[in-house]
Amino acid sequence: MSRHRTGVLLATLLGAGAAGAVETSFIDLPLEELGKLEVAAVSRKAQKLSDMPAAVTVLSAEDIRRSGARSIPEALREVPGVNVAQIGSARWAVGVRGAQGRFANKLLVQVDGRSIYNPLFSGVFWEAQDILIEDVERIEVVRGPGASLWGANAVNGVINIVTRKATATRGGQVSVGADSQGGVTTAVRQGVELEGIGTMRVFAKGRDLGRSDTMDGDRASDTAGGWLAGFRIDGEGGWMVQGNSYRHSSKELLPISTALDPSGGFPVSFVFEGSNLLARRSWGMAGGDATLQAYVDHTDARLNAQGNGKIDIADVDFQHTLAPMGRHELMWGLGARYGHVDFTSSSPAFTFKDQLVEYRIASAFVQDEISLVPQTWTLTLGSRFEHSTLSDFETQPTARLMWTPTTDDSLWLNWSRAARTPSLGELNANVVLGAQPQPLAPGGVVVLRSLPAPNLRPRAERVDALELGYRRTLSSGSLEAVLFHHDYRRLGATTMGQLDMSSPPFVQPLYRSYFANACTTGLELAADINLTATLRLQGSYTVLDTKARRYLDPAADAAGVAMEGAAPKHWASLHALWSPGGGHEFDLMLRRVGEVSAGNVPAYTSVDARYGWHLGRSFELAVIGQNLFDNRHLEYASDFFASQLSYQPRRGYIQGLWRF
């Protein structure tokens, strides 16, 4: 019985588809200099934020630190267009412009150029991702498609996490944190000079996260913890090598249909182990700049003792930015990826059509930035051409027109097309989703089984996106407004097959295919202003409307309903940063999030506060209070893995950071 129940768990997951060692960079920049920051997520080259014809937000190291964030998802909460909801301990639903979910399959996330997008489930295992947050240089968030440069799955946005160079992390650092729910996090780091080679840092981190609450205020059955260790070397001559190893576990409780388990719950445990190695070299080439990057990544994901997925990826990427030629600035590149997936299951409720799967992706891109009228009108044209064994050949073009009538104002109009490659689970998994009453069946119950449609042709989901944006740089800050419309086609959906009552267990097949359509329209507003020399305000507001095509088939119609209700229709944030001097800092964060119809999650308001105290340049103390005026609230009901609802309680957190 336990094996069968564990198979249901897997099915649910896949079926729904020193002072001298001071660190410098963005920390000490005044607000009026932020528009001059050079970022790369939009154009794959260093470019000033104020010159970018796209909706992009850069979270500096200072922004991340002042937010009190302990993880990347927490740091993203204040970005317009990005909705972040905590599902449970270390489990998150992150979405850009809708399409929110536990794996967010239309969002590309990278760490120093290495994609953490998982091909098995088509998304990100946030509970498996950890990072030394103090070493993050910045987080670049592009809202809208970025596939013309970054490839498939950059459909709704790109999150590019950039860590500091080893040259910026010389010396030692120790951090210790604890929260009121019993969670403890510790991290150590040491940076050293390698004579004649470069600079290296090594680090290690351990975490044991506290549990969430149940609706009644008891402790939920979700725990998470693990360790991370790694290194980075930045060498003389423009090269870099870095690597990480980790092990993280995440526990939760799965409510099971009473038809299968009268107790209504079954504990599950995910264990993620992995390692990765990345190398990059940059040099001058033909009057321009060239970069060659390669990485290997191994992930081992296990669920209890019943399911195991091993994923090995090798990726290589080359790009070349040519010297400007008149009004043109050309860039081109090539990429290749090889993936090998080995999935085993001890449960008949969860099987793969092909347990061993190999896939290959070959791609090329080209982009031309044309100065139509110097310093006034700029046209950017480009496309990525990609062939994947998991889908058809895909062309992913973009056109961006930018008008800068003054040095402080910019207006842009973009059109882009992007694709999402089907996951291996969508193409190969045969899973039991559960059971439901059926009066016609003997015993009154049928088993719901999700499987690929007969003769399923692998096809990528597509989106055509329009975006109109305006950015104003002020003497004391910036303003931004973006209007967008995304038109989705060939979305994954399910149809009901003919009920099989030939022999028990009686099965209701649910066939997965790609035929659904939907569109999303929205508005994003953002402001970042210095009111006085010591007081800064950051605010954002997003409104979103999603409409999906409806069907008479109840299973197909459910896919549209789920997409419409996957994210709130509006959300807002306000962050006040007060720095009165004397090493003291005060932060007040307010978030208002609308209801999420999927899972019947009500609207909520959260107020967080942070106090920071710097004792010279070597010691920093931070005290954070979260959800101060509410005992607890629900933020999301997990879609892919329908685990016990976890409510986020009022929580306190203290952290000490020592540099030497």
LINRAFEN-V579595 format. One record per residue. RES is the residue in one letter. PHI is phi as a letter, one per 20 degrees, with the letter a starting at -180 (* if undefined). Layout:
BEGIN
res:RES phi:PHI
res:RES phi:PHI
END
This chain:
BEGIN
res:M phi:*
res:S phi:f
res:R phi:f
res:H phi:f
res:R phi:f
res:T phi:f
res:G phi:f
res:V phi:f
res:L phi:f
res:L phi:f
res:A phi:f
res:T phi:f
res:L phi:f
res:L phi:e
res:G phi:f
res:A phi:e
res:G phi:n
res:A phi:*
res:A phi:f
res:G phi:f
res:A phi:d
res:V phi:f
res:E phi:e
res:T phi:c
res:S phi:r
res:F phi:e
res:I phi:g
res:D phi:e
res:L phi:f
res:P phi:f
res:L phi:g
res:E phi:f
res:E phi:e
res:L phi:f
res:G phi:f
res:K phi:e
res:L phi:f
res:E phi:e
res:V phi:c
res:A phi:c
res:A phi:f
res:V phi:e
res:S phi:d
res:R phi:l
res:K phi:b
res:A phi:f
res:Q phi:b
res:K phi:f
res:L phi:g
res:S phi:f
res:D phi:e
res:M phi:e
res:P phi:e
res:A phi:a
res:A phi:e
res:V phi:c
res:T phi:c
res:V phi:d
res:L phi:e
res:S phi:f
res:A phi:g
res:E phi:f
res:D phi:g
res:I phi:f
res:R phi:f
res:R phi:f
res:S phi:f
res:G phi:m
res:A phi:f
res:R phi:d
res:S phi:b
res:I phi:f
res:P phi:g
res:E phi:f
res:A phi:f
res:L phi:e
res:R phi:f
res:E phi:e
res:V phi:e
res:P phi:f
res:G phi:n
res:V phi:d
res:N phi:d
res:V phi:c
res:A phi:c
res:Q phi:e
res:I phi:e
res:G phi:a
res:S phi:f
res:A phi:m
res:R phi:d
res:W phi:c
res:A phi:d
res:V phi:d
res:G phi:b
res:V phi:d
res:R phi:l
res:G phi:n
res:A phi:l
res:Q phi:f
res:G phi:r
res:R phi:f
res:F phi:d
res:A phi:l
res:N phi:f
res:K phi:d
res:L phi:c
res:L phi:e
res:V phi:d
res:Q phi:c
res:V phi:c
res:D phi:l
res:G phi:n
res:R phi:e
res:S phi:f
res:I phi:d
res:Y phi:f
res:N phi:e
res:P phi:f
res:L phi:f
res:F phi:d
res:S phi:l
res:G phi:r
res:V phi:d
res:F phi:f
res:W phi:f
res:E phi:f
res:A phi:e
res:Q phi:d
res:D phi:c
res:I phi:b
res:L phi:f
res:I phi:f
res:E phi:f
res:D phi:e
res:V phi:f
res:E phi:f
res:R phi:a
res:I phi:c
res:E phi:e
res:V phi:d
res:V phi:d
res:R phi:e
res:G phi:o
res:P phi:g
res:G phi:c
res:A phi:f
res:S phi:f
res:L phi:d
res:W phi:d
res:G phi:n
res:A phi:g
res:N phi:n
res:A phi:e
res:V phi:e
res:N phi:e
res:G phi:r
res:V phi:c
res:I phi:d
res:N phi:d
res:I phi:e
res:V phi:d
res:T phi:e
res:R phi:f
res:K phi:f
res:A phi:f
res:T phi:f
res:A phi:e
res:T phi:c
res:R phi:f
res:G phi:n
res:G phi:d
res:Q phi:b
res:V phi:c
res:S phi:c
res:V phi:c
res:G phi:c
res:A phi:b
res:D phi:c
res:S phi:f
res:Q phi:e
res:G phi:n
res:G phi:e
res:V phi:c
res:T phi:c
res:T phi:c
res:A phi:b
res:V phi:c
res:R phi:b
res:Q phi:c
res:G phi:d
res:V phi:c
res:E phi:e
res:L phi:d
res:E phi:g
res:G phi:m
res:I phi:d
res:G phi:q
res:T phi:c
res:M phi:c
res:R phi:c
res:V phi:c
res:F phi:b
res:A phi:b
res:K phi:b
res:G phi:c
res:R phi:b
res:D phi:c
res:L phi:e
res:G phi:f
res:R phi:e
res:S phi:e
res:D phi:d
res:T phi:e
res:M phi:g
res:D phi:e
res:G phi:n
res:D phi:f
res:R phi:f
res:A phi:f
res:S phi:e
res:D phi:d
res:T phi:c
res:A phi:b
res:G phi:a
res:G phi:q
res:W phi:c
res:L phi:b
res:A phi:b
res:G phi:a
res:F phi:b
res:R phi:b
res:I phi:c
res:D phi:d
res:G phi:e
res:E phi:f
res:G phi:o
res:G phi:n
res:W phi:c
res:M phi:b
res:V phi:c
res:Q phi:b
res:G phi:b
res:N phi:b
res:S phi:c
res:Y phi:b
res:R phi:b
res:H phi:c
res:S phi:c
res:S phi:b
res:K phi:d
res:E phi:b
res:L phi:d
res:L phi:d
res:P phi:f
res:I phi:d
res:S phi:g
res:T phi:f
res:A phi:f
res:L phi:d
res:D phi:b
res:P phi:f
res:S phi:f
res:G phi:m
res:G phi:a
res:F phi:b
res:P phi:f
res:V phi:c
res:S phi:c
res:F phi:e
res:V phi:c
res:F phi:d
res:E phi:c
res:G phi:a
res:S phi:b
res:N phi:b
res:L phi:b
res:L phi:c
res:A phi:c
res:R phi:b
res:R phi:c
res:S phi:c
res:W phi:b
res:G phi:f
res:M phi:b
res:A phi:l
res:G phi:m
res:G phi:c
res:D phi:c
res:A phi:c
res:T phi:c
res:L phi:c
res:Q phi:c
res:A phi:b
res:Y phi:b
res:V phi:c
res:D phi:b
res:H phi:c
res:T phi:c
res:D phi:c
res:A phi:d
res:R phi:c
res:L phi:d
res:N phi:l
res:A phi:d
res:Q phi:d
res:G phi:c
res:N phi:b
res:G phi:c
res:K phi:d
res:I phi:c
res:D phi:c
res:I phi:c
res:A phi:c
res:D phi:c
res:V phi:c
res:D phi:b
res:F phi:c
res:Q phi:b
res:H phi:c
res:T phi:d
res:L phi:f
res:A phi:f
res:P phi:g
res:M phi:c
res:G phi:m
res:R phi:e
res:H phi:d
res:E phi:c
res:L phi:e
res:M phi:b
res:W phi:b
res:G phi:a
res:L phi:c
res:G phi:b
res:A phi:b
res:R phi:b
res:Y phi:c
res:G phi:c
res:H phi:c
res:V phi:c
res:D phi:c
res:F phi:d
res:T phi:c
res:S phi:b
res:S phi:e
res:S phi:d
res:P phi:f
res:A phi:e
res:F phi:b
res:T phi:c
res:F phi:d
res:K phi:g
res:D phi:c
res:Q phi:f
res:L phi:d
res:V phi:c
res:E phi:d
res:Y phi:c
res:R phi:c
res:I phi:c
res:A phi:c
res:S phi:b
res:A phi:b
res:F phi:b
res:V phi:b
res:Q phi:b
res:D phi:c
res:E phi:d
res:I phi:d
res:S phi:e
res:L phi:f
res:V phi:c
res:P phi:g
res:Q phi:m
res:T phi:c
res:W phi:d
res:T phi:c
res:L phi:d
res:T phi:d
res:L phi:c
res:G phi:a
res:S phi:a
res:R phi:d
res:F phi:d
res:E phi:c
res:H phi:c
res:S phi:c
res:T phi:f
res:L phi:e
res:S phi:a
res:D phi:f
res:F phi:f
res:E phi:c
res:T phi:d
res:Q phi:c
res:P phi:e
res:T phi:b
res:A phi:c
res:R phi:c
res:L phi:d
res:M phi:c
res:W phi:d
res:T phi:c
res:P phi:f
res:T phi:c
res:T phi:f
res:D phi:d
res:D phi:d
res:S phi:b
res:L phi:c
res:W phi:c
res:L phi:c
res:N phi:c
res:W phi:c
res:S phi:b
res:R phi:c
res:A phi:b
res:A phi:c
res:R phi:d
res:T phi:f
res:P phi:g
res:S phi:f
res:L phi:f
res:G phi:f
res:E phi:f
res:L phi:e
res:N phi:c
res:A phi:f
res:N phi:c
res:V phi:c
res:V phi:e
res:L phi:e
res:G phi:q
res:A phi:c
res:Q phi:b
res:P phi:f
res:Q phi:b
res:P phi:g
res:L phi:f
res:A phi:e
res:P phi:g
res:G phi:n
res:G phi:m
res:V phi:c
res:V phi:c
res:V phi:e
res:L phi:e
res:R phi:c
res:S phi:d
res:L phi:b
res:P phi:f
res:A phi:f
res:P phi:g
res:N phi:l
res:L phi:f
res:R phi:e
res:P phi:f
res:R phi:c
res:A phi:e
res:E phi:f
res:R phi:c
res:V phi:c
res:D phi:d
res:A phi:c
res:L phi:d
res:E phi:b
res:L phi:c
res:G phi:c
res:Y phi:c
res:R phi:c
res:R phi:c
res:T phi:e
res:L phi:d
res:S phi:f
res:S phi:c
res:G phi:q
res:S phi:b
res:L phi:c
res:E phi:b
res:A phi:c
res:V phi:c
res:L phi:d
res:F phi:b
res:H phi:b
res:H phi:d
res:D phi:d
res:Y phi:e
res:R phi:c
res:R phi:l
res:L phi:f
res:G phi:f
res:A phi:b
res:T phi:c
res:T phi:c
res:M phi:e
res:G phi:e
res:Q phi:f
res:L phi:f
res:D phi:e
res:M phi:d
res:S phi:f
res:S phi:a
res:P phi:f
res:P phi:f
res:F phi:f
res:V phi:d
res:Q phi:d
res:P phi:f
res:L phi:c
res:Y phi:e
res:R phi:e
res:S phi:b
res:Y phi:c
res:F phi:b
res:A phi:f
res:N phi:c
res:A phi:a
res:C phi:b
res:T phi:c
res:T phi:c
res:G phi:a
res:L phi:c
res:E phi:c
res:L phi:c
res:A phi:b
res:A phi:b
res:D phi:b
res:I phi:c
res:N phi:e
res:L phi:f
res:T phi:b
res:A phi:f
res:T phi:d
res:L phi:c
res:R phi:c
res:L phi:c
res:Q phi:c
res:G phi:b
res:S phi:b
res:Y phi:b
res:T phi:c
res:V phi:c
res:L phi:b
res:D phi:c
res:T phi:d
res:K phi:c
res:A phi:d
res:R phi:f
res:R phi:d
res:Y phi:c
res:L phi:f
res:D phi:f
res:P phi:f
res:A phi:f
res:A phi:f
res:D phi:f
res:A phi:f
res:A phi:f
res:G phi:f
res:V phi:f
res:A phi:f
res:M phi:f
res:E phi:f
res:G phi:d
res:A phi:f
res:A phi:c
res:P phi:f
res:K phi:e
res:H phi:b
res:W phi:b
res:A phi:b
res:S phi:b
res:L phi:b
res:H phi:c
res:A phi:d
res:L phi:d
res:W phi:d
res:S phi:c
res:P phi:f
res:G phi:o
res:G phi:m
res:G phi:n
res:H phi:d
res:E phi:c
res:F phi:c
res:D phi:c
res:L phi:c
res:M phi:d
res:L phi:c
res:R phi:c
res:R phi:c
res:V phi:c
res:G phi:f
res:E phi:f
res:V phi:d
res:S phi:f
res:A phi:f
res:G phi:n
res:N phi:l
res:V phi:e
res:P phi:f
res:A phi:f
res:Y phi:b
res:T phi:c
res:S phi:c
res:V phi:c
res:D phi:d
res:A phi:c
res:R phi:c
res:Y phi:c
res:G phi:c
res:W phi:c
res:H phi:d
res:L phi:d
res:G phi:m
res:R phi:d
res:S phi:d
res:F phi:c
res:E phi:c
res:L phi:c
res:A phi:c
res:V phi:c
res:I phi:c
res:G phi:d
res:Q phi:d
res:N phi:l
res:L phi:f
res:F phi:d
res:D phi:b
res:N phi:f
res:R phi:a
res:H phi:b
res:L phi:e
res:E phi:d
res:Y phi:a
res:A phi:d
res:S phi:g
res:D phi:e
res:F phi:f
res:F phi:c
res:A phi:f
res:S phi:e
res:Q phi:g
res:L phi:f
res:S phi:d
res:Y phi:d
res:Q phi:e
res:P phi:e
res:R phi:f
res:R phi:b
res:G phi:d
res:Y phi:b
res:I phi:c
res:Q phi:b
res:G phi:d
res:L phi:c
res:W phi:c
res:R phi:d
res:F phi:b
END
